[in-house]
Every structure is written in C-alpha cells, then in structure tokens.
Amino acid sequence: MPKVQEYREKLNLTQQELAEKSGVSIRTIQRIEAGATLKGHTLNVLADALNIEKDLLVDKKSQENINLQWVKWINLSSLPVLIIPCLNILLPIIIIYKKKEFNTLTKQIVSLQILWTIISTIVFFLSPFFHRIFETEIRITLPVLIISVLVNILMILINAFALSKNKTLRIKLNFSII
C-alpha cells in the first residue's frame, strides 16, 4: 500500500478531503496512490496536510537505489577543478549522466556548487568596490578568491565525511536548482 494512502486512511480522510486540505488535485492523489513518484511541491503539501515528515512519504526502495560510492565520487569530482570556472559544476554533471546517478543527493551536490559559484563570483567581482568603499591600502580581490576556494573545499570535504558516516549530506540546500 502506498504511503500516502496509508497515512490518509489512518486519519480517516477520503481522497477528496485530502485534496481539499492539501490543495492538490484529486487526480494527482489518485496517481500517487497508484504508484506515481511523489516529489517536490506535492510532497511538501501532502506531508503538511497529513501532519507528518516528508521522509515518511518517500518510498525507502527508491533511496536504496542510490550508489553511495558514485555519489561520493561525484561530490569529490569538484575538487581538482575548483579554480576553473564552471568545471566544478560540469564535471559532476558529466559523471552523473554517464553513471546514471541522477538522484536527490547528486542534485543537491550540483545545486550547492552552482549556488556557491554564483555567490563567490559576485563577491569576487564586487571586491574591488569594497576596496574603494572602505578606502584601504590592501587589495582584497586575491584574499576573497582564496577564501572562496578554501570554503568550497571545506564544504566538499564536510559533505564527503557526512556521506561516509551518515549516508547523507551535511551541507545542503532546502531547494534544488537542477
């Protein structure tokens, strides 16, 4: 029995009542109870409507299909190319598609790299303006670049240790860019 149906029946709700409570169409609930994958916004609103954690609605079998060894390699693949713009994003994506490891963990890894690349690029290009605003003698462009790379290395290593120990990411986003 699908998890949504199980929890819906525990609360003595009909599909129609759950649809009204969650704002999801009754047809979507029917598809999910028939075996469709539950993810994204629908997962969030159904978990809220049922007053349970969204992890309880995700099928454990789909989580078992994750090849943790490849997820670790995908995470670490950004390290050798950190200072080459966009390669820290492209190399993990290439590995994901070659090894067909497109799952929530790998999407989080790439999303984190995309967000970090955007933030560090913006800060790097704004650093000369900070130099002028604060009227300092020290140029901060190079230190900003070095700190940006070191923080990214730290994030990758923290996630690598968390993957080895807990089989999950320690540093992750609440959303996915890809």
Helices and strands as residue ranges (DSSP letters): H 3-10, H 15-22, H 26-33, H 40-50, G 54-56, H 60-64, H 68-76, G 79-81, H 87-99, H 104-134, H 141-166
